[in-house]
Amino acid sequence: MSRKYDRVEFTKEMKKDYTILCPNMASIHFGILEKIFRLQGYNLVVLKNEGPNVVDEGLRTVHNDTCYPALLVIGQMLDALNSGEYDVNKVALMITQTGGGCRASNYIHLLRKALKKSGYEHVPVISLNAGGLEKNSGFKITYKMLMQLVAAVAYGDLLMLLNNQVKPYEVNLGQSEELVNSWIEEIGRRFEINKASGVKNIRKISEEIVDSFIKIPINKTKKIKVGIVGEIYVKFSSLGNNGLEDFLHEEDCEVMVPSLMGFLMYSVENGVIDYRLYGKGRLKSRLMKMVNDYLSKVEQATSDAVKESGKFIVPSSFMHTKELVDGIVGLGCKMGEGWLLPAEMVELINLGYENIVVAQPFGCLPNHIVGKGVIANIKKLYPDANIVPIDYDPSATIVNQENRIKLMLSVAKEKIYGFDFSDVKSLEDKEELAITK
């Protein structure tokens, strides 16, 4: 036990036979990331356990006023430890640590406190961070691995984008999801033979992925297009947003979720912005610019493959998205999702996804400010924007969340089907009228 950090170190000896448990977030991306870690000798398992036990464990060990994503992430890992599936004497946990002002920086400390409370204080916790906040002799991100992780994010974004544009229209139900799963396996094999990293390989594989989705038979019909933005975990995690994407598909919608790469580039770009605004961190600013120059090339490699197909909607580049927030909120607003969240909302509107769900953890002040707080400014510029903020926390019922989204969809149906709901009072009658039309 280290007195300085009051933590159990993950050692080189542990790497040989320990299982590392990681909470899930973006299932497609994390499916690829899991394979990369295993190729590097880490027996990483991305957790899939969900249900009331996860929430109950979080509530038992984390104060219910704490950030909802922290409660879920910690609850998911403790539920896994309690499941009996893993040897608790040969298991470690991995969690990201941002280092920023958001409470996400403190998840790791909350997790260790929860482990001690549950009798698992001997379980090592690995901090996955880019700032050297914590180090472990048995865990290291190499340059090669870093390049692989960047590529994995790009592939995850592409598969998510294409799946969301094909799935609502596929003739053979489930074919798009099956293709996603097959590509996760294939990308893992390409990494194994060192043929998946780097801009050239990313462009080549992206073209293959796009071609494979074009071959899926579809029946293009008129559907409501809905974008999802919000706090990074609740935006991507089905556990965090109560299966929001699946619910919208059941409501016969086409969904668009902005990329994970965009969030990474936003985090890097803030280092450049800080220097421009405050004149501090000149060397850091130069380094961050170099990183984003490379990430921009990776981003372009996938978007060009989509664009050249002429079959799918292509998201804007990160740098273009950054420009869209002008007049809505300043670039100095960078706590949590900061200026990126309203920028993504405007991008979605410009792409035709003017119906937007803002997924936010209840009590997450930064997200409420840049999510709910900017809606009025956005609607001044885009009067047709149809935006609904939805709070997620242990006390919020799924029924209430879904009913609020259905009300938003009823407004969208007025526009898409060309009839007026103004004389229809109940939600049930609106839904029935939309179906008959």
C-alpha positions in Angstrom: 0.0 0.0 0.0 1.4 3.4 -1.0 1.1 5.9 1.8 1.5 8.8 -0.7 -1.5 7.9 -2.8 -3.2 5.5 -0.4 -3.7 3.1 -3.2 -2.8 -0.4 -4.4 -0.5 -0.4 -7.3 -1.1 -2.5 -10.4 2.3 -4.2 -10.8 4.1 -6.0 -13.6 3.4 -9.3 -11.9 -0.3 -8.6 -11.9 -0.3 -8.0 -15.6 0.4 -11.7 -16.2 -2.7 -13.2 -14.7 -5.1 -10.4 -13.5 -8.3 -9.5 -15.2 -8.9 -5.8 -15.7 -12.6 -4.7 -15.5 -13.6 -1.6 -17.4 -17.0 0.1 -17.3 -18.8 0.4 -20.6 -19.8 3.6 -22.4 -19.9 3.6 -26.2 -20.4 -0.1 -26.9 -19.0 -0.2 -30.5 -15.9 1.9 -29.6 -15.2 -0.1 -26.4 -15.6 -3.4 -28.3 -12.7 -2.4 -30.4 -10.7 -0.9 -27.6 -11.0 -4.2 -25.6 -9.3 -6.0 -28.5 -6.4 -3.6 -28.6 -5.7 -3.9 -24.8 -5.8 -7.7 -25.1 -3.3 -7.6 -28.0 -1.0 -5.6 -25.7 -1.2 -8.4 -23.0 -3.9 -6.9 -20.8 -6.8 -9.2 -20.1 -9.3 -6.4 -20.3 -13.1 -7.0 -20.0 -15.6 -4.3 -20.9 -18.5 -4.8 -18.5 -22.0 -5.4 -19.9 -23.9 -5.9 -16.7 -26.9 -3.6 -16.3 -30.1 -3.6 -14.3 -31.2 -2.4 -10.8 -28.3 -4.1 -9.0 -25.9 -1.6 -10.7 -27.9 1.4 -9.5 -28.4 -0.1 -6.0 -24.7 -0.7 -5.6 -23.9 2.8 -6.7 -26.5 4.3 -4.2 -25.1 2.1 -1.4 -21.5 3.2 -1.8 -21.7 6.7 -3.5 -23.6 9.6 -2.1 -26.8 10.1 -4.1 -25.9 13.8 -4.7 -22.8 12.8 -6.5 -22.5 12.8 -10.3 -24.9 10.2 -11.7 -22.3 8.8 -14.2 -20.0 8.2 -11.2 -22.7 6.4 -9.4 -23.4 4.1 -12.4 -19.7 3.5 -13.3 -18.9 2.5 -9.7 -22.1 0.6 -9.3 -21.3 -1.4 -12.4 -17.9 -2.4 -11.2 -19.0 -3.3 -7.7 -21.8 -5.4 -9.1 -19.3 -7.2 -11.3 -17.1 -7.9 -8.3 -20.1 -9.3 -6.4 -21.3 -11.5 -9.3 -18.9 -14.3 -8.6 -17.7 -14.3 -12.2 -14.3 -13.0 -11.3 -11.6 -14.0 -8.8 -11.6 -10.9 -6.6 -8.0 -11.7 -5.6 -6.8 -11.5 -9.2 -8.8 -8.6 -10.6 -8.2 -4.9 -11.2 -10.4 -2.0 -12.2 -9.7 0.6 -14.8 -11.3 4.1 -14.9 -10.6 7.3 -16.8 -9.3 10.4 -15.0 -9.6 13.6 -16.9 -7.6 15.9 -14.6 -10.0 18.8 -15.3 -12.3 20.8 -13.0 -15.2 18.4 -13.6 -16.1 15.9 -10.9 -15.0 13.2 -13.3 -11.4 13.8 -12.1 -12.5 12.5 -8.7 -14.3 9.3 -9.8 -11.2 7.3 -9.0 -11.1 8.5 -5.4 -14.8 7.8 -5.0 -14.3 4.3 -6.4 -11.5 3.5 -4.0 -13.7 4.7 -1.1 -16.5 2.5 -2.4 -14.1 -0.5 -2.6 -13.0 0.0 1.0 -16.6 0.2 2.1 -17.4 -3.0 0.3 -14.4 -5.0 1.5 -12.5 -4.8 -1.7 -9.7 -2.4 -0.7 -7.1 -4.8 -1.9 -8.3 -4.5 -5.5 -6.0 -2.2 -7.5 -7.5 0.7 -9.6 -5.8 1.8 -12.8 -6.1 5.4 -13.8 -6.4 5.8 -17.6 -5.3 9.4 -18.1 -3.1 11.5 -20.5 -1.6 13.8 -17.9 0.5 11.5 -15.8 -1.9 11.8 -12.8 -1.2 8.3 -11.6 1.3 5.7 -12.8 1.4 1.9 -12.4 4.5 -0.3 -13.1 2.3 -2.9 -14.7 0.4 -0.6 -17.0 1.7 1.7 -19.7 0.3 3.3 -22.8 3.0 3.0 -25.5 3.1 5.2 -28.7 2.0 2.2 -30.8 -0.9 1.6 -28.5 -1.9 5.2 -28.5 -2.0 5.2 -32.3 -4.2 2.1 -32.2 -6.6 3.7 -29.7 -7.0 6.7 -31.9 -7.7 4.5 -34.9 -10.2 2.5 -32.8 -12.1 5.7 -31.9 -12.3 6.6 -35.7 -13.6 3.2 -36.6 -16.1 3.3 -33.7 -17.4 6.6 -34.9 -17.7 5.4 -38.5 -19.6 2.2 -37.6 -21.9 4.1 -35.2 -22.6 6.7 -38.0 -23.4 4.1 -40.7 -25.4 1.8 -38.4 -27.6 4.7 -37.3 -28.3 5.7 -40.9 -29.0 2.2 -42.2 -30.7 0.4 -39.3 -34.0 2.4 -39.4 -34.4 1.4 -43.1 -33.0 -2.1 -43.4 -35.2 -4.6 -45.2 -33.7 -7.5 -43.2 -34.0 -6.6 -39.5 -30.7 -7.0 -37.6 -28.5 -7.0 -40.6 -26.8 -3.7 -39.8 -26.1 -4.7 -36.2 -24.6 -8.0 -37.4 -22.4 -6.1 -39.8 -21.2 -3.9 -37.0 -20.2 -6.9 -34.9 -18.5 -8.6 -37.8 -16.4 -5.4 -38.4 -15.4 -5.2 -34.7 -13.9 -8.7 -35.1 -12.3 -7.9 -38.4 -10.8 -4.6 -37.2 -9.3 -6.6 -34.3 -7.7 -9.0 -36.7 -6.3 -6.0 -38.7 -4.7 -4.6 -35.6 -3.2 -8.0 -34.9 -1.3 -7.9 -38.2 -0.5 -4.2 -37.8 -2.7 -3.2 -40.7 -5.2 -0.9 -39.0 -3.3 2.1 -37.6 -2.2 5.2 -39.5 -4.1 7.5 -41.8 -3.6 5.3 -44.9 -4.8 2.1 -43.3 -7.7 4.0 -41.7 -8.8 5.4 -45.1 -8.5 2.0 -46.7 -10.5 0.2 -44.0 -13.1 3.0 -43.9 -13.8 2.6 -47.6 -14.3 -1.1 -47.1 -16.7 -0.5 -44.2 -18.7 2.1 -46.2 -18.9 -0.3 -49.2 -20.2 -3.1 -46.9 -23.0 -0.9 -45.5 -24.0 0.2 -49.0 -24.8 -3.4 -49.8 -27.4 -3.7 -47.1 -30.9 -3.6 -48.7 -32.9 -0.7 -47.4 -36.3 0.8 -47.9 -35.9 4.5 -47.6 -39.1 6.1 -46.0 -39.8 9.4 -44.3 -38.7 9.3 -40.7 -38.1 11.8 -37.9 -34.4 12.6 -37.5 -33.3 13.0 -33.9 -29.9 14.1 -32.7 -28.5 13.2 -29.2 -26.1 15.4 -27.4 -25.2 15.8 -23.7 -22.8 14.8 -21.0 -20.3 12.4 -22.5 -21.2 9.3 -20.5 -25.0 9.8 -20.5 -24.8 10.7 -24.2 -23.2 7.4 -25.3 -24.1 4.9 -22.5 -27.3 2.9 -22.8 -27.0 2.3 -19.0 -26.7 6.0 -18.4 -29.6 7.1 -20.8 -31.9 4.1 -20.2 -31.5 2.8 -23.8 -32.3 6.1 -25.4 -31.1 5.1 -28.9 -33.2 1.9 -28.8 -36.2 3.8 -27.7 -35.9 6.3 -30.5 -35.6 3.5 -33.0 -38.7 1.9 -31.6 -40.4 5.3 -32.1 -39.4 5.0 -35.8 -36.7 7.6 -35.8 -33.4 8.0 -37.4 -30.7 8.9 -34.9 -27.5 10.9 -35.1 -24.9 10.9 -32.3 -21.9 13.2 -32.7 -18.5 11.5 -32.7 -16.3 10.5 -29.8 -13.4 11.8 -31.8 -15.0 15.3 -31.6 -14.9 15.1 -27.8 -11.2 14.1 -27.9 -10.3 16.9 -30.2 -12.3 19.3 -28.1 -10.3 18.3 -25.0 -7.1 18.8 -27.0 -8.2 22.1 -28.6 -8.9 23.7 -25.2 -5.1 23.7 -24.7 -4.7 25.8 -27.8 -7.6 28.1 -26.8 -6.2 28.6 -23.3 -3.0 30.1 -24.8 -5.0 32.4 -27.1 -7.3 33.6 -24.4 -4.9 33.8 -21.5 -1.4 33.8 -22.9 -0.3 30.8 -20.8 1.1 27.4 -21.9 2.8 28.3 -25.2 4.6 25.0 -25.5 1.6 23.0 -24.4 -0.4 24.9 -27.0 2.0 24.0 -29.8 1.9 20.3 -28.8 -1.9 20.3 -28.6 -2.1 21.8 -32.1 0.2 19.1 -33.5 -2.0 16.4 -31.9 -5.2 17.9 -33.3 -3.5 18.3 -36.8 -3.0 14.5 -36.7 -6.5 13.8 -35.4 -7.9 16.0 -38.1 -6.2 13.8 -40.7 -7.7 10.7 -39.1 -11.1 12.4 -39.0 -10.9 13.4 -42.7 -9.8 9.8 -43.7 -13.1 8.4 -42.5 -15.3 11.4 -43.6 -13.9 11.3 -47.1 -14.8 7.6 -47.4 -18.3 8.4 -46.4 -18.5 11.5 -48.6 -17.3 9.8 -51.8 -19.9 7.1 -51.5 -22.7 9.7 -51.9 -25.0 7.5 -49.9 -24.8 8.9 -46.4 -25.0 12.1 -44.5 -21.5 13.3 -43.6 -20.9 15.1 -40.3 -19.0 18.3 -40.3 -15.3 18.4 -39.4 -14.4 19.3 -35.8 -12.9 22.6 -36.8 -16.0 23.6 -38.7 -18.2 22.5 -35.8 -16.1 24.7 -33.5 -17.0 27.8 -35.7 -20.7 27.1 -35.3 -20.8 28.1 -31.7 -19.9 31.7 -32.4 -22.6 34.0 -31.1 -24.0 31.3 -28.8 -21.3 30.8 -26.1 -17.7 31.8 -25.8 -14.8 29.3 -26.3 -13.6 30.0 -22.8 -16.6 28.0 -21.6 -14.9 24.6 -21.4 -16.0 22.9 -18.1 -17.4 19.5 -18.9 -18.6 19.4 -22.5 -18.4 23.2 -22.6 -18.7 25.0 -25.9 -18.7 21.7 -27.8 -22.2 20.7 -26.7 -24.0 23.7 -28.2 -21.7 23.5 -31.2 -22.9 19.9 -31.8 -26.5 21.0 -31.4 -26.0 23.6 -34.2 -24.2 21.0 -36.4 -27.1 18.6 -36.0 -29.6 21.2 -37.0 -27.6 22.1 -40.1 -27.4 18.4 -41.0 -31.2 18.1 -40.8 -31.5 16.6 -37.3 -33.3 19.6 -35.8 -35.1 17.4 -33.2 -32.5 17.1 -30.4 -32.4 15.3 -27.0 -30.0 16.9 -24.5 -29.1 14.0 -22.2 -27.9 15.4 -18.9 -27.2 14.0 -15.4 -29.4 15.7 -12.9 -27.3 18.2 -10.9 -24.5 18.4 -13.4 -24.1 22.1 -13.4 -21.7 22.5 -16.4 -24.0 20.4 -18.6 -27.2 22.3 -17.5 -25.5 25.6 -18.4 -24.2 24.6 -21.9 -27.2 22.2 -22.6 -30.4 23.6 -21.2 -29.0 27.1 -20.7 -28.2 27.7 -24.4 -31.4 26.5 -25.9 -32.9 30.0 -26.0 -29.9 31.4 -27.8 -29.9 28.6 -30.4 -33.7 29.0 -31.0 -33.1 32.7 -31.8 -30.8 31.6 -34.6 -32.7 28.4 -35.6 -36.4 29.0 -34.8 -37.4 25.5 -36.1 -35.1 23.7 -33.7 -37.0 21.3 -31.5 -34.9 20.6 -28.4 -35.8 18.8 -25.2 -33.4 18.5 -22.2 -33.8 15.2 -20.3 -32.5 14.7 -16.8 -31.1 11.3 -15.8 -30.6 10.2 -12.2 -31.7 7.4 -9.9 -35.0 9.1 -8.9 -36.0 9.9 -12.5 -38.5 7.4 -14.0 -38.2 6.0 -17.5 -41.9 6.7 -18.1 -41.4 10.4 -17.4 -38.3 10.6 -19.6 -39.9 8.8 -22.5 -43.1 10.8 -22.3 -41.2 14.1 -22.5 -39.4 12.7 -25.6 -42.7 11.6 -27.1 -44.0 15.2 -26.7 -40.9 16.4 -28.6 -41.5 13.8 -31.3 -45.2 14.8 -31.6 -44.1 18.3 -32.5 -41.7 16.8 -35.1 -44.6 14.8 -36.5 -46.6 17.9 -37.0 -43.9 19.1 -39.4 -43.0 15.9 -41.1 -46.6 14.8 -41.8 -48.0 18.2 -42.5 -50.9 18.4 -40.1 -51.7 20.3 -36.9 -51.8 18.8 -33.4 -53.1 22.0 -31.8 -56.6 20.7 -31.2 -55.4 17.3 -29.9 -55.0 17.5 -26.2 -53.6 14.1 -25.0 -50.3 12.5 -25.9 -52.1 9.2 -26.6 -54.4 10.9 -29.2 -51.4 12.6 -30.8 -49.6 9.3 -31.2 -52.7 7.6 -32.6 -53.2 10.5 -35.1 -49.6 10.3 -36.2 -49.9 6.6 -36.8 -53.1 6.9 -38.9 -51.6 9.7 -41.0 
